[in-house]
Protein backbone atom coordinates (compact mmCIF):
# COMPACT_ATOMS: atom_id res chain seq x y z
CA UNK A 1 0.00 0.00 0.00
CA UNK A 2 1.33 3.40 -0.97
CA UNK A 3 0.47 6.26 1.35
CA UNK A 4 -0.56 9.55 -0.21
CA UNK A 5 1.86 12.32 0.76
CA UNK A 6 0.52 14.76 3.33
CA UNK A 7 -0.41 18.24 2.25
CA UNK A 8 1.26 21.25 3.87
CA UNK A 9 -2.05 21.94 5.63
CA UNK A 10 -2.15 18.43 7.11
CA UNK A 11 1.41 18.81 8.34
CA UNK A 12 0.64 22.18 9.94
CA UNK A 13 -2.51 20.78 11.57
CA UNK A 14 -0.39 17.97 13.02
CA UNK A 15 2.11 20.48 14.38
CA UNK A 16 -0.71 22.48 16.00
CA UNK A 17 -2.09 19.30 17.58
CA UNK A 18 1.34 18.38 18.93
CA UNK A 19 1.83 21.82 20.42
CA UNK A 20 -1.59 21.78 22.06
CA UNK A 21 -0.97 18.34 23.56
CA UNK A 22 2.47 19.36 24.88
CA UNK A 23 1.02 22.47 26.48
CA UNK A 24 -1.86 20.53 28.03
CA UNK A 25 0.53 17.86 29.34
CA UNK A 26 2.54 20.52 31.18
CA UNK A 27 4.95 19.02 33.70
CA UNK A 28 3.43 15.54 33.52
CA UNK A 29 5.61 12.94 31.87
CA UNK A 30 4.97 11.46 28.45
CA UNK A 31 5.04 8.00 30.01
CA UNK A 32 2.31 8.94 32.51
CA UNK A 33 0.00 10.49 29.91
CA UNK A 34 0.60 7.83 27.28
CA UNK A 35 -0.09 5.01 29.74
CA UNK A 36 -3.30 6.67 30.93
CA UNK A 37 -4.44 7.00 27.30
CA UNK A 38 -3.47 3.42 26.43
CA UNK A 39 -0.62 4.44 24.12
CA UNK A 40 3.11 3.97 24.06
CA UNK A 41 5.28 6.91 25.05
CA UNK A 42 6.85 6.71 21.59
CA UNK A 43 3.47 7.19 19.92
CA UNK A 44 2.80 10.26 22.06
CA UNK A 45 6.30 11.57 21.29
CA UNK A 46 5.66 11.20 17.55
CA UNK A 47 2.34 13.03 17.80
CA UNK A 48 3.78 15.85 19.92
CA UNK A 49 6.72 16.38 17.57
CA UNK A 50 4.64 16.24 14.39
CA UNK A 51 6.22 13.01 13.15
CA UNK A 52 2.75 11.44 13.29
CA UNK A 53 0.63 14.37 12.08
CA UNK A 54 -2.53 12.36 11.39
CA UNK A 55 -3.17 10.13 14.41
CA UNK A 56 -6.33 8.05 14.56
CA UNK A 57 -9.45 9.70 15.95
CA UNK A 58 -9.64 7.35 18.93
CA UNK A 59 -6.00 8.08 19.78
CA UNK A 60 -6.70 11.81 19.81
CA UNK A 61 -9.92 11.28 21.79
CA UNK A 62 -8.09 9.20 24.41
CA UNK A 63 -5.37 11.83 24.80
CA UNK A 64 -7.94 14.62 25.01
CA UNK A 65 -9.76 12.77 27.77
CA UNK A 66 -6.62 12.21 29.81
CA UNK A 67 -5.48 15.82 29.34
CA UNK A 68 -8.88 17.33 30.10
CA UNK A 69 -9.33 18.80 26.63
CA UNK A 70 -12.63 18.84 24.80
CA UNK A 71 -12.83 17.76 21.20
CA UNK A 72 -14.16 21.26 20.46
CA UNK A 73 -10.93 22.75 21.85
CA UNK A 74 -8.90 20.46 19.61
CA UNK A 75 -10.86 21.47 16.54
CA UNK A 76 -10.53 25.17 17.28
CA UNK A 77 -6.78 24.97 17.96
CA UNK A 78 -5.91 22.62 15.12
CA UNK A 79 -8.04 23.98 12.29
CA UNK A 80 -6.30 26.32 9.93
CA UNK A 81 -7.86 29.72 9.41
CA UNK A 82 -9.69 29.78 6.11
CA UNK A 83 -9.93 25.98 5.87
CA UNK A 84 -13.45 24.64 5.26
PyMOL commands that set and color helices and strands:
alter all, ss='L'
color gray80, all
select helices_A, chain A and resi 8-25+30-37+41-49+57-67+71-78
alter helices_A, ss='H'
color red, helices_A
deselect
rebuild
show_as cartoon
